Amino acid sequence: MKIQYLKYFSIITLQEGIFTLTGLISKLNFKLKSIKYGTQLNIIGGVILDIYPESRVIIEDNVTIISNAKRCSASTLYSKTKIKTLSPSSAIVIGEGTGLNGTSITSRSKKIIIGKNCMIAPNTIITDSDFHIPWPPENRSVYPGCERDVDVIIGNNCWIGMNTIILKGVNIGENSVIGAGSIVNKDIPPNCLAAGNPAQIIKQYK
Ligand SMILES: CC(C)(COP(=O)(O)OP(=O)(O)OC[C@H]1O[C@@H](n2cnc3c(N)ncnc32)[C@H](O)[C@@H]1OP(=O)(O)O)[C@@H](O)C(=O)NCCC(=O)NCCS
């Protein structure tokens, strides 16, 4: 019995060591990519960074980035957390105290701002762009349609449920909750629960 416990705790210790190491490598990568980050940045696992020169990525104090399914309580992670900017005008801000979990954030040409103390549950995708124009079909793969890109703003204290997709131009008001598996394509006011595809307001908390 004792040996079993010993084995269990050695594996846990080894895993913790690996998380710490990959977190440190990610931080080094943040520095190499000129990403500004505040104090107490806690990274568990490796983060995919693809940062266009002169774009801006700011990570405020006390942000946690989980990028390993083992550390993710509610779900598995489909991918590591990914932060990507695709042009000099792209900008991503992660507010103080916010937590990401295998989150994919891609700013093609506009701003994506996540407020303070937000909980972004596993596998959420946030983007400012459709990346293609819907019409005419022959132009979809050749014309980028950057003029259709729009800022995304998530207010302070929002809770975004797992497997949610937040599309271009969406503003989510502070304190709001987005139910798991939602697709948010329109603004959501503050202090409410919204869910579904497309996300609809279900309840106003106050
Ligand atoms: C958002 C959530 C917390 C709301 O829980 P709740 O306050 O108990 O809400 P209820 O279950 O009372 O649901 C209220 C209404 O919203 C609907 N609803 C709730 N979540 C929904 C969802 N994800 N998609 C669609 N509809 C949803 C319910 O069907 C219900 O509709 P009705 O009034 O017509 O019956 C919960 O539904 C949820 O999504 N949990 C997952 C959270 C998560 O991702 N956690 C990961 C760890 S951070």
The ligand as an SDF file (V2000), in Angstrom:
LIG
                    3D

 48 50  0  0  0  0  0  0  0  0999 V2000
  -24.6260   28.7010  -17.4700 C   0  0  0  0  0  0  0  0  0  0  0  0
  -24.9510   27.7460  -16.3480 C   0  0  0  0  0  0  0  0  0  0  0  0
  -23.9450   27.9160  -15.2100 C   0  0  0  0  0  0  0  0  0  0  0  0
  -26.3660   28.1640  -15.8750 C   0  0  0  0  0  0  0  0  0  0  0  0
  -26.7520   27.3620  -14.8120 O   0  0  0  0  0  0  0  0  0  0  0  0
  -28.1280   27.6730  -14.0210 P   0  0  0  0  0  0  0  0  0  0  0  0
  -28.1150   29.0500  -13.4570 O   0  0  0  0  0  0  0  0  0  0  0  0
  -28.3420   26.5310  -13.0850 O   0  0  0  0  0  0  0  0  0  0  0  0
  -29.1990   27.7310  -15.1610 O   0  0  0  0  0  0  0  0  0  0  0  0
  -30.4230   26.7690  -15.3970 P   0  0  0  0  0  0  0  0  0  0  0  0
  -29.9690   25.3530  -15.5150 O   0  0  0  0  0  0  0  0  0  0  0  0
  -31.4690   27.1120  -14.3840 O   0  0  0  0  0  0  0  0  0  0  0  0
  -30.9140   27.1940  -16.8320 O   0  0  0  0  0  0  0  0  0  0  0  0
  -31.7420   28.3160  -17.0620 C   0  0  0  0  0  0  0  0  0  0  0  0
  -32.2390   28.2240  -18.4780 C   0  0  0  0  0  0  0  0  0  0  0  0
  -31.1080   28.3580  -19.3560 O   0  0  0  0  0  0  0  0  0  0  0  0
  -30.9800   27.2320  -20.2100 C   0  0  0  0  0  0  0  0  0  0  0  0
  -29.5540   26.9430  -20.3420 N   0  0  0  0  0  0  0  0  0  0  0  0
  -28.6420   26.8670  -19.3520 C   0  0  0  0  0  0  0  0  0  0  0  0
  -27.4430   26.6020  -19.8430 N   0  0  0  0  0  0  0  0  0  0  0  0
  -27.5900   26.4720  -21.1670 C   0  0  0  0  0  0  0  0  0  0  0  0
  -26.6980   26.1860  -22.2070 C   0  0  0  0  0  0  0  0  0  0  0  0
  -25.4070   25.9930  -21.9630 N   0  0  0  0  0  0  0  0  0  0  0  0
  -27.1600   26.1660  -23.4650 N   0  0  0  0  0  0  0  0  0  0  0  0
  -28.4830   26.3870  -23.7140 C   0  0  0  0  0  0  0  0  0  0  0  0
  -29.3740   26.6660  -22.7480 N   0  0  0  0  0  0  0  0  0  0  0  0
  -28.9350   26.7020  -21.4820 C   0  0  0  0  0  0  0  0  0  0  0  0
  -31.7270   26.1170  -19.4930 C   0  0  0  0  0  0  0  0  0  0  0  0
  -32.1990   25.1560  -20.3920 O   0  0  0  0  0  0  0  0  0  0  0  0
  -32.8370   26.8860  -18.8290 C   0  0  0  0  0  0  0  0  0  0  0  0
  -33.8360   27.1350  -19.7790 O   0  0  0  0  0  0  0  0  0  0  0  0
  -35.4230   27.0860  -19.3460 P   0  0  0  0  0  0  0  0  0  0  0  0
  -35.5780   28.1750  -18.3260 O   0  0  0  0  0  0  0  0  0  0  0  0
  -36.1320   27.3370  -20.6340 O   0  0  0  0  0  0  0  0  0  0  0  0
  -35.6300   25.7250  -18.7790 O   0  0  0  0  0  0  0  0  0  0  0  0
  -24.9470   26.2690  -16.8110 C   0  0  0  0  0  0  0  0  0  0  0  0
  -26.0660   25.9780  -17.6210 O   0  0  0  0  0  0  0  0  0  0  0  0
  -23.6970   25.9340  -17.6320 C   0  0  0  0  0  0  0  0  0  0  0  0
  -23.5580   26.2090  -18.8210 O   0  0  0  0  0  0  0  0  0  0  0  0
  -22.7590   25.2880  -16.9240 N   0  0  0  0  0  0  0  0  0  0  0  0
  -21.4450   24.9550  -17.4610 C   0  0  0  0  0  0  0  0  0  0  0  0
  -20.4330   25.9120  -16.8960 C   0  0  0  0  0  0  0  0  0  0  0  0
  -19.0380   25.6030  -17.3640 C   0  0  0  0  0  0  0  0  0  0  0  0
  -18.7320   25.6770  -18.5350 O   0  0  0  0  0  0  0  0  0  0  0  0
  -18.1960   25.2520  -16.4120 N   0  0  0  0  0  0  0  0  0  0  0  0
  -16.7950   24.8980  -16.7390 C   0  0  0  0  0  0  0  0  0  0  0  0
  -15.8730   25.2060  -15.5990 C   0  0  0  0  0  0  0  0  0  0  0  0
  -15.4860   26.9160  -15.4660 S   0  0  0  0  0  0  0  0  0  0  0  0
  1  2  1  0
  2  3  1  0
  2  4  1  0
  2 36  1  0
  4  5  1  0
  5  6  1  0
  6  7  2  0
  6  8  1  0
  6  9  1  0
  9 10  1  0
 10 11  2  0
 10 12  1  0
 10 13  1  0
 13 14  1  0
 14 15  1  0
 15 16  1  0
 15 30  1  0
 16 17  1  0
 17 18  1  0
 17 28  1  0
 18 19  1  0
 18 27  1  0
 19 20  2  0
 20 21  1  0
 21 22  1  0
 21 27  2  0
 22 23  1  0
 22 24  2  0
 24 25  1  0
 25 26  2  0
 26 27  1  0
 28 29  1  0
 28 30  1  0
 30 31  1  0
 31 32  1  0
 32 33  2  0
 32 34  1  0
 32 35  1  0
 36 37  1  0
 36 38  1  0
 38 39  2  0
 38 40  1  0
 40 41  1  0
 41 42  1  0
 42 43  1  0
 43 44  2  0
 43 45  1  0
 45 46  1  0
 46 47  1  0
 47 48  1  0
M  END
$$$$
